Amino acid sequence: MTQQLYKFSIRLLHLGRCWPLAAVLCYMAVLYFGLQQYIIWSGPGTILGIVALCMVTTFNAAEKGSLRFLLVASFATMIYLVMPAKTLLFIAVVGGLFFLAETFYGRVNALPVCVFIVMSPLFEYVMNVFSFPLRLQLTQWAGAAIAVMGEQVTVQGNMIVHNGTGFSVDPACMGLQMMVTSLLCGIMLVGLYQRRERKTLPLKRLLPLLGIFLLLNIFSNLLRIVFLVWLHIMPDTFMHDMAGMMCLGLYVIVPAVYLTRWTVSRYGQPLQLHRRRYVLRSAVKMFALNTLLPLCILTACVIRYQQGPDNVVPPHAPALAGFNVTPMPGNIIRLQSDSLLVYIKHIPASYYTEHHPMICWKGSGYNFHKVQQQPVNEHTIYTALLQQEQAVLYTAWWYDNGLVITNSQLQWRWDVLFGAHPYSLVNVTAATEEQLQLAVREMLDKRLLSVYL
């Protein structure tokens, strides 16, 4: 009997050594079940981000890992239970993985954290939606630059018309997608030169350097637009993609190489190498923390999954004369008539990502042209032309909470954050521009949609 208990105890000890693997499996379960639709694993930003992580992640084995990532992950998990934003769950999992790694390998450098931020879906969302005013401004600057060269050019929203040919600054265009690529390449350059110089760039120097990479990318996009329009290089061609690659290489990567090398050499701090290697202390404490944290994150994920999404749309929406009204999944109400298609997309809270038209219509195969801000009845809304092969539609959108109408992402999020009634994104689409203008004016004048807001 004693021998059997001894063997059983030995087996338990051997199994106890596998607890890091069990913690990793918990995190992987959350990534797969809780963030499966949040992270696009096949996306170029995700793939390049994984490559960057492998290149820049280093551990200082002479320094003890702290509890900073444990605190970040715990805080994100608690907020996630109240505000079920997928970004919070993503932060919790990443923080947990970093905390587990620091438990065994020592203090991790800051570059992997920057990589996770840049490769996150939230960053791409911000680049696609919040950078829209920047795209309009880039179009204006590019048109002005071409006009200075003596060319006949007109600018209509995000479209430049040069010698009768229109060129649009598209959010899906390779030039703007290069924003993520340029930042990840810049971070990899920092990691490369830190290894060569055996130095570490402090955060107060690293962040301005990444900001310069962003400015270089904006300048590169401006030159690229001018180049494409001036030489009449059309989208979906080999030269169109080559122009993006050339501008990225010449105006972003090349300056970044020299700037990064100089910055790391000038401001990098030498690595503090000690003779004594970091040894894991308080093994029981670290075991407890590294097992409780993934279990708490997994539990929070299961709880929010069972509760389902926050629905604010009633199952039976009020009728509207001339329209078929249909509640849809995702807090959406569809109103359809013979000539109009209206989507009212409710946004439960300020931290939600809304169903933006420039993303949804793209998913339906339409391209955006002539996207511009347009004043209508003392309000400012966005209008655009949608095109799919020979099919052409006209669309407009704005944010409305029944009291305030705006086209500003920052304004509606700020209002809701401080207690305003939740907003809805209103998207109106018609077959002709005249129908769209008449419908939008009537909806804004008579507040026809207020019953759904």
N, C-alpha and C positions, 0 to 999 in steps of 0.2 A: 504493500500500500504506500509506504514511504517513497519507494522508488518510482511509482507511478505519479505521485504528486511532484516529485522532483522533475521528472520528464515533462509534465504538464507546465510546470513553472518555467522551464527552459524554453518551451515552445512559445509561451506568452511573451517572454523577453525577446525572442527572435521576431515575433509579430510586432512587438512594440517599436522595433527599429523601423518599421514601415510607415510610421505615422506621417512623415513628410509626403510620402506618396499618396496617402489617404487625403491629406489636405489639398494637394494639387488636383486630385480627382474631384473634390468638392468644387474647387474653382472652375475646373473644366465643365462640370455639370451646369454651373450657373452661366458660363459663357455660351453653352450650347442651347440650353432650354430657356434661359432668361434673356439672352442677348443675340439669339440666332438671327432675328430680323433687323437687329440694330447694327451689327457689324457686317460689312460686305467683305467676306474673306477673299473673294476673287478680284476685288478692286485693285487698281494699280497702286493707290496710296497705301492700302493695307500690306500688299506684297513688298513694296519698297520699304515700308516701315519695319517689317520683320527683318529684312536685310540690314537695315540701319541699326536695329537693336542688337543684332549679332556682332556688328562692327564696333559699336560705341560703348557697350556695357562693360564696365570694369569695376572691380571691387578692391578697396584698399584693405588688404588682409591685416594690416597693422592697427586698424582702428575698429572699435566696437560699433556695431550697428545700433541705432537708437530706436525709440518707440514712435518716431514721427509717422511712419507709414501705418502703424497700428492705429494711431489716433485719427489719421485721415480716413482710413477704411471704416473705423467704428462710427465716426461722425457721419460719413456718407450713408452708411447703412441705416442709422437712426432717422436721418432726413428722408431716405427713400421710403420708409414705412408711412411717412406723412405725405410726401410729395413723390409719387411713383414715376419719377423721370428716369429713363434708361441710362442717362449719363451718370447719375448718382450710383447706380448699380455697377456701371463700368468703372468708375473711380474706386468703388469699394473692392472690386476684384483685383484691379491693378495694384492698389495699395496693399492688399493682402499678399499678393505674390512677391512684391518688393520686400515686405516685412519678413516673409519666409526666407527669401534669399539672403537678406542681411543677417538672419539668425546664424547661418552657417558660414558665410563667405566674407563677412565684414561690410564696411560702409560702401554703398553704391554711389557712383558719381551722378551728376545732375542730368547728363545727356539723355539717358533712357527715359527719364520723366518728360523731357521736351519731345522726344520721339512719340511717346504715347499721346501727348496733347495734340501734336500735328496730325497724326494718323487717325485720330478719333473721328467718328462720324459727326460729332458736334462741330468740329473745326471745319469740316467740309461743308456742313450746312451753313455756317456763318459765312464762309467764302462765297457760296452760291447765292445767298439771300441778302445778307447784310452788306455785301460789297456791291450791290446793284447800283447805288448812287455813284460809286467809283467807276463802274463801267460806263455810265452815262457821261461822267466827266472825262474819262479817257477818250470817248468818242468825240466830244467837243474839242479836246486838245489836238487829237489827230486831224480832225477836219481843219482846224486853224493852221496846223503845220503844213498841210497840203496846200491850203489857200495861199500861204506865204510863198510857196514855190511857183505861184502864178497859175495854178490849176483851177478849173471851175469845179467847185464842190459845194454840196449842201448837206446839212446834218439834220436828221429827223429822229430824235430820240436816240436809240442805240444803232441807228443806221446811217451810213455815209453813202451818199449818191455821188459818184464820180463818173463824168462822161456818160450818164444814163444808166450806169450799172450800180446796183445797191450792194453794200457790204455791211453786215450786222455784227456787232460785238456780242457774241453768244456766250451765255454762262457755261455751256458745255464745250466751248471752243478750247482747243489744246492750249492756247496761251494762258487762259485763266486757270485751267487745271494744273498748269506748271507751278502755281503758287505753292501747293503742297510738295511737289517734286523738288523745287528749288530749296525750300526750307529743310527737307530731309537730306538733300545733298550737302547743304551747308553744315548741318549737324554732323554728318559723316566726316566732312573735312576737319571740323573742330576735333573730333575724336582721333582722326589720323595724326594731326599735328601735336595733339596732347601726348600721344604715345611716342612720337619721334622726339619731342623736346623733353619728355618726362616731366611735364608740368600739367597743372590743372587750372583752367580758366575759371575765376570766381563768377558767381551768378551775376553780380553787378556789371561785369564786362561781357558775359555771355548774352544776356538779354538785349543790350544795345546792338551787339553784332548780328543777332537774328533779325532785329528791326531793320538794319541796313540791308540784309538779304531781301526782306520784303520790299524795300524801296527800289532795290535793283530789279526785282521782278516786275514791279509796276512800270519802271522806265523801259524795261525790255518789252513789255506788252505794248507800250505806246509806240515804240519804234517798229514793232512787228505789225501793228495795225497800219501804220503809214506805209510800210513796205508792201503789204498785201494789196492795199487800195491803189497805190501808185502804179504797181506793176500788173494790176488786174488779175491777181491769183485767186481763183475761186475756191470755196470750201469743198471738202471731200475729194481733194486731189493730193497727189504725192508732194507737189511743191508747197502746198498749204501746210502740210505736216512738217516738211523739211524746214520751212521758214521758222516755225515754232521752235524746232530743235536747234537751229542755228542761232536764233536770238537768245535762247536759254544758255547755250554754250558760250557765246561771245560776250554777252552783256550781264550774265549772272555768274556762271561757273568760273570763268577766267578771272574776273575781279575778285570773286570770293576766295579763290586759291591764294592770291597774294595778300589779301586783307586778313584772312584767317591766319596765315603763317606769321605775319607781322604782329597781329594781336596776341597770339599765344606766346610768341617769343618775348614780346614787350611786357605783357601784363600777366602772363601765366605764373602761377605759384609753384615752386618745386614740390614734388611729392615728398611727404614726410615718411621716410622709410625707417622703421625701427628693427632692431634685431629680434625682438620678441614678436612672435606671430599671435594674432588674435585667437584666443581660445574661448569656446563657448562656455559661459558660466550660467549659473542658475538654470540648469537643464530642465528641472521640473517646471519652473515658471515659464520658460519659453515653450515647453511642450504644451502646457495648459493654454497659453495665449494663442499658439499657432493651430490648436485644434478647435478652440472655442470660436475664434474669428470666422473661419470658413463655414462652420456649422450655423453661426448667426446669420451670415450672408445668405446661405442656402435657405434657411428658414424664412428670412425676409422675402426672398424671391418667391418661395412657395405661397406665402401669405398673400402677397400682392397678386399673384397669378390666380389664386382662388377667388379673390375679391373682384377681379376683372377690371376693365377700364372705367374711368369716371365718366358716366353718361349724363349729359345735360339735355339731350334731345328727347322730348316726350314721344312715346310710341305712336301716338295719334296726333300729328301736326294739324293745325287749323287749315281750313281750305282757303284758297285765294281764287277769285273769279278769273277764269280763262286759263288756269294753270292746273296741271296734275301734280299734287304734292306727295312726295314719297320720302319718308325717313329712311336713312341708310346707315350702315355700320360706320363707326368712327366719328360719331357726333356730327353727321352731315344730313342736311335736308336738301332734296332736289326738287326744283320747280320747273316744269317743262310745259311750254305752249307750242303753238304752231310755228312761231318765229323766234322764240327765246329759250335758252337753257340757263337756269340760275342754280348755283350751288351756294348754300349757306353753311359754312364750315365752322362750327362752334369750337372755341378754344377755352377749355375749362380753367386754365390758370396761366400765369405769366411765364412759367418755366416750360410750357409745352411748345413743341415744334408744330406749326400749323401746316395744313395741306396747301402749300403754296402753289399757285397756278403754274409758275415757271418750272416746277418739278412734276406736278401731276400731268399737265398737258404734254410735257416731254415724254413721260411714260406712255402716253397714248400715241406717240409717233409724230407730234406736231413740232414745228420749228417756230421760234418767236422772231418777229420782225417789227420794226418801227415801235419798239417799246419806249413809251415816254410818259412823263407826268402831264396831266391835262386838267386845267381848272374847269369845274362844272358846278354852277350854283354856289359859289363862294366856298366850295370844297376842292381839294386836289386829289385826284385818283390816278391810277395807272391804266393805260390803254395799250393794246398791242394787236398785231395782225398775226394770226395763226395759219400756218401753211403745211399741208401734207400732200406732197405730189401736186395734183391739180386742185385739191380741195382747199378753200380759203374761208376762214372764219375771223370774226372780229370780237375781241374780248376786252373786258374791263374788270378791275378789282379794287377793293378798298377794305378797310377795317371799320366795323360799326358795332357799337354797343347799345344803340337806341338813343343815345344822347350825344355822342361824339363820333364824328366821321374823320378818319385820318388815313394816310397811306404810309405812315412812319412806323417801322418796327419798334423803334425805341419808345415812341410815345405811348402806344397801346400797352406795351409791357410795363412801362413805368406807371401808367395809370392803374392797371390791375394790381401791381405790386403794392400800391398804397390804397387799396380798398375799392377801386372803381368796379362797376358791373363788368363781368367778363365780356370780351369782344368776340365777334364772329368775323371771319373772312368772307366777304360777299364777292362772288365771281359771276359776272353776267356775260353771256356769249350769244352772238347773233350772226346771221348769214351776211348781212350788209352793214356798212358803217352807219348809214342813216338809221336803221332799226336800232342799232346799239345806242346811238346818241339819244334818240327819243325815249327809249326804255330807261336808260340811266337817269336822265333828267326827271322823268316822271317818278321813278323810285325814290330819288333824293328829295324832290319837292313834296310829295305826298306821304313820304315815309311808309311806303306800302309794305316793306319787309319788317317793320318794327315788331309785328306780332310774333315773329320767329326769333327775335334777338334776345 
